[in-house]
Amino acid sequence: MAKSQDFTAIFKDMAGAFPVDTKAMEEQFKNQTALAEKMSAVALDAAGKSAELSAKWTQDTIAKMEAMSKAKAEPADYAKAMTDFASAQAESAAEHMSAFAEIAKKVQTQTMEIVLAAGKDMSEDLTKAAKKATDEVTAAAKKATAAAK
């Protein structure tokens, strides 16, 4: 009966020649979580500022409605109160929408800064990983060539 070849040893040798760098995987995981943390901080900060702005706008509107809803001596005073309220609301809307736009602009700027920094870091990491992999494959090839001689 013929003896079968032990492929376990062959696969073990192949795996040893191309080792998996778990440190690089751990570093990549850390980088990803750091990026997610920064992006979350930007989003949460914007959400908080938007909520504050919305609450302030609501409070301003309610205060203006209180003034408008008070009893007036003359019918013309009601029309004037409505006109004043509408004018104040238009001005308030412009101010608040401008403030919302500033929040959005800040989010966009911060996001781009984070993404660009992450891209630069990833490029550097990929370059290092590629160089390390090339060195390891070259060393394994030299070892295999030396063993074959």
N, C-alpha and C positions, 0 to 999 in steps of 0.2 A: 504494500500500500504506500502511495506517495505521500510525502510529508507536505502539508500546506504551509504556505508562507505566512509569517506573523505580520499582518498589516498594522497591528497596534503599535509596534515599535516604529514603523515607517511614519505613521501619522504623528506620533509623539515627536519624532525628529523634525518633521515638517513644522509642527506647531512651535517647537523650540526655535526654529530658524526664523520664524516670523512672529515674535512675541507681541502680545497685546499690551499696550502701555496703559495700565489702569490709572496711573497718575495723571496722564493726559485727559482721560475721561473724567476723572474727579475734578480736574482744573476746569474743564469745559462746563461741567455741571455748576461749579461755583460761579463761573462767568455768567452763565445763563440766569442763575438766581439773582446775581447782583444786578444784571440788566433789568430783570423783571421788577426788582425792588425799586430801582430808579424810575422806571416807567410808571409803576403804581404810585410812587410819591408824587409825580407830576400830575397824574390823573386825580388823585385824592385832593391835592392842593387846589386844583382848578375847581373840583366839585365843591369844596368848602367855600371858596371865594364866590362861586356862582350862587350858592345857597344864601350866603350873607347878603349878596347884592339883591337877590330876589326878595329876601325878607325886608330889607331896607326899602325897596321899591314899594312893597305892599304896605308897609307902615306909613310911608309918605302919602300914598294914595288914600289910605283910610283917614289920615289927618286932614287931607284936602276935602274928602267927602263929608267929614264932620262939619267943616266950615260951610260947605254948600247946603247941608241939610237943615241948618238952623232956620227958624221962622223969620220971615222978612216982613217989614212994614208995608212995602209997596210991591205990587206985582212985577214991576220992571226990575226990582232988586233980584228976583228969582232968575230972570233972564241973564242979568249981569253975573250972578253967582255961577250959573251954568257955563257961561262964556269964559269966565275966569278959570273955572275948573278944567274945561276942555283945553284951554291955552296952557295951563300949568301941566296938564297930563301930556300934551304934545312935547313940551320942553323936557319934562321928566323922562319920557320915553326915549328921546334922542340921547340924553345924558346916560341913561342906563344901558341902552343898546351899545353906545360907545364903550362903556365900561366892560360889557360882555365881550365886545370885540377885542379889547386889550387883554382880557383873560385868555381868549382863544389864541391871540397872537403870541402870548408868552408861552402857552402850551406848545404851540407849533415850534417856536424857537428852541425850547428846552428839549423837545422830542428829537429835533434834528441834531442838536449837540450830542445827545446820548447815543443816537444811532450812528453818527459819524465816529464818535469815540469808540463805540463797540466794533464798528467795521475796521477801524485801524487796529484795535487789539486783536480781533480775529485774524486779520491779515498777518500780523506778526506771529501769532500762535501757529497758523497754518504753515508759515515759512519755517518756523522752528521744527514743527512736526515732520514736514517733508524732508528737511535736512537730516533729522534724526533717523527717519525711516530709510532714506537713501544710504546713510552710513551703515545702518544695521544690515540692509540687504547686501551691500557691498562686502561687508565683513563676512556674512554668511556665504556669499558666493566664493570669496577667497578661501574660506575654510573648506567648502565643498570641493573646490579645485585642488587644494592641497591634499585633501583626503583621497581624491581620485588618482593622484600621481603615484 
